[in-house]
Amino acid sequence: MTGVMTTLKALLVKHEQKIRSQKFLEAVMAATAMLALADGEISFAELMARDYILDHVKELQVFDPNEAVELFRTYAETISLDPIKGEVIVRKAITQLWGEEELASLLLRICLVMAKADRDLTEQEQQVINSFCDLLGLDKGEINRQFSGESEI
């Protein structure tokens, strides 16, 4: 009986990690799509930054990159077609990380990388990142200080 309980506990932990990772993937793709569109268009540099993020963030490496890119495309398309609906959907994806300080902080570092991709941090991008901080209960001052330094993920 002890072996069965141990196996069940291990399966529950694995399932919980998978759900947590899926929520993180959704939040990252939603946030980066919204951030990339903040200035009106997605630049080639921002697409390269997205691909870099998918290749280098270990929490995202468990996913098929094609799945992640398709998710990004879907969020971007929704935001482009209906900005109000798109923002609601993005906010919902991001708030899934509420209370997960480590993942929320990583999400904001990823956003910094995306914002710096085209070397032109716009006021709109700054506003989007500040709204993400508000959604996640993170300190805007700390994030803004990171804008002036190098962002690492």
C-alpha positions in Angstrom: 0.0 0.0 0.0 2.9 2.4 0.8 4.3 1.9 -2.8 0.9 2.8 -4.3 0.7 6.0 -2.2 4.2 7.0 -3.1 3.4 6.5 -6.8 0.2 8.5 -6.5 2.0 11.4 -4.7 4.7 11.4 -7.4 2.1 11.5 -10.2 0.3 14.4 -8.4 3.6 16.3 -8.1 4.3 15.7 -11.8 0.8 16.8 -12.8 1.0 19.9 -10.7 4.3 20.9 -12.3 2.9 20.3 -15.8 -0.1 22.6 -15.0 2.2 25.2 -13.5 4.5 25.1 -16.6 1.5 25.4 -18.9 0.2 28.5 -17.0 3.7 30.0 -17.3 3.9 29.3 -21.0 0.5 30.9 -21.6 1.5 34.0 -19.5 4.8 34.4 -21.3 3.4 34.1 -24.8 0.4 36.4 -23.9 2.7 39.0 -22.2 5.3 39.0 -25.0 2.6 39.3 -27.7 1.0 42.3 -26.0 4.4 43.9 -25.4 5.6 43.3 -29.0 2.4 45.0 -30.2 2.5 47.9 -27.8 4.1 50.1 -30.4 1.8 48.9 -33.2 3.8 46.2 -34.9 5.9 43.1 -34.1 9.4 43.7 -35.3 11.8 41.0 -36.5 14.0 41.7 -33.5 11.1 41.0 -31.2 10.4 37.7 -33.0 14.1 36.8 -32.6 13.9 37.7 -28.9 10.8 35.4 -28.5 12.7 32.6 -30.1 15.8 33.3 -27.9 13.5 33.2 -24.8 12.0 29.8 -25.9 15.5 28.4 -26.4 17.0 29.7 -23.2 14.4 29.7 -20.4 14.5 26.2 -18.9 10.9 26.5 -17.7 9.8 26.8 -21.3 12.1 24.2 -22.8 9.7 21.4 -21.9 7.3 22.6 -24.6 7.4 22.1 -28.3 8.6 25.5 -29.7 6.0 25.3 -32.5 3.3 25.1 -29.8 4.7 28.2 -28.1 5.0 30.1 -31.4 1.4 29.2 -32.3 0.2 30.4 -28.9 2.1 33.7 -29.4 0.6 34.1 -32.8 -2.9 33.4 -31.5 -2.5 36.0 -28.7 -1.1 38.6 -31.1 -3.9 38.0 -33.6 -6.5 38.4 -30.9 -4.9 41.6 -29.7 -4.7 43.0 -33.2 -8.3 42.2 -34.1 -9.9 43.3 -30.9 -7.5 45.2 -28.5 -10.0 45.3 -25.6 -10.8 41.5 -25.8 -7.1 40.8 -26.3 -6.1 42.8 -23.2 -8.7 40.9 -21.2 -7.4 37.6 -22.4 -3.8 38.6 -21.8 -4.6 39.8 -18.3 -6.3 36.5 -17.5 -3.2 34.6 -18.6 -0.9 36.7 -16.6 -2.9 36.7 -13.4 -2.6 32.9 -13.4 0.9 33.6 -11.9 -0.4 35.7 -9.0 1.3 34.4 -5.9 4.0 32.6 -7.8 6.7 35.2 -7.1 9.5 33.3 -8.7 7.6 32.7 -12.0 6.1 36.3 -11.9 9.6 37.8 -11.5 10.9 35.6 -14.4 8.0 36.7 -16.6 9.0 40.4 -16.0 12.6 39.7 -16.8 11.4 38.0 -20.0 9.4 41.1 -20.8 12.5 43.3 -20.2 14.4 41.2 -22.8 11.5 41.6 -25.3 11.2 45.3 -24.7 14.9 45.8 -25.3 14.9 43.6 -28.4 14.6 46.5 -30.9 16.7 48.8 -28.7 13.8 51.3 -28.6 11.9 51.2 -25.3 8.7 53.1 -26.1 6.4 54.8 -23.6 3.7 52.2 -24.6 6.0 49.3 -23.7 6.8 50.9 -20.4 3.1 51.3 -19.7 2.5 47.6 -20.6 5.2 46.4 -18.3 4.0 48.6 -15.5 0.5 47.1 -15.9 2.0 43.6 -15.7 3.7 44.6 -12.4 0.3 45.8 -11.1 -1.4 42.6 -12.1 1.3 40.5 -10.4 1.8 42.7 -7.3 5.4 43.4 -8.2 7.4 46.5 -7.4 7.4 48.8 -10.5 10.4 50.7 -9.1 12.6 47.5 -9.1 11.5 46.6 -12.7 12.1 50.2 -13.9 15.6 50.1 -12.4 16.3 46.9 -14.4 15.4 48.8 -17.6 18.5 50.9 -17.1 20.7 47.8 -16.6 21.2 44.6 -18.5 18.3 42.2 -18.3 19.1 38.5 -17.9 16.7 35.6 -18.0 
